Amino acid sequence: MSARLHEQKVDLRRYDNHASTSFEVEGLPREAKWSFVTRNVPVDAVSSVDLRLNYKPQPGDLLLATVHELAQHTRLQLRGGRRSQLYPGDRIVVAYGHRYAPDQFEAVVPANLDACHLVASGGIAAKARSKHSTLKWPTAIRPEGVCLDTEGQVINLRQYPLVVPIGVTIRRKPV
């Protein structure tokens, strides 16, 4: 298989609201569901998607993925908080992240852009290592690529922090 097949780019265009966006693949528009963790990222910040060879994802990197097989998570929490039913073939925008929840899943950011899992309905993508005995394994997703800005840089949630209201002081205890 040639490397060119893995360097496919997808052009993103704004659709009609912040919950979904139209992706152009070979001229066919398709909707994508933007997860809750992406709520601070302007949809217009994403200009393309690239399946980069040998790329090691970092926590917070935005990812366009396709739902491969439904399991524990059958719904995705969208940017506005509404839950949307997932179906195999749905395209979702999520973020890579580690997760340690003993009553659910232990998961880590994978070493590459291979298949992974939706380990939280709010939109966390990771490779599940273990699960609680009462749960199914997490929903399987297939990355289509990382989301890039207009300069070709991978978009990370660290670029879009939560806004602190005026007059509010954040007190952090020393660690």
URPE-V517500 format. One record per backbone hydrogen bond with DSSP energy under -1.0 kcal/mol. CO is the residue of the C=O (numbers start at 0). NH is the residue of the N-H. Records with the same first field share a line. If there is no record, write none. Layout:
CO = NH, NH
This chain:
2 = 5
3 = 6
7 = 50
9 = 48
10 = 23
12 = 21
18 = 33
20 = 31
21 = 12
22 = 29
23 = 10
24 = 27
27 = 24
29 = 22
31 = 20
32 = 92
33 = 78
34 = 37
35 = 38
37 = 40
41 = 44
42 = 45
46 = 11
47 = 147
48 = 9
49 = 51, 145
51 = 54
57 = 60
59 = 156
60 = 95
61 = 146
62 = 93
63 = 143, 144
64 = 91
65 = 141
66 = 88
68 = 139
73 = 85
75 = 83
76 = 35
77 = 80
81 = 77
83 = 75
86 = 89
89 = 66
90 = 32
91 = 64
92 = 34
93 = 62
94 = 124
95 = 59
98 = 106
100 = 103
103 = 131
104 = 100
105 = 128, 129
106 = 98
107 = 126
115 = 140
116 = 125
119 = 122, 123
120 = 76
121 = 36
122 = 94
123 = 118
124 = 96
125 = 116
126 = 107
129 = 105
131 = 134
136 = 71
138 = 117
139 = 67, 68
140 = 115
141 = 65
144 = 63
145 = 49
146 = 154
147 = 46, 47
148 = 151
152 = 148
154 = 61
155 = 158
156 = 159
164 = 167
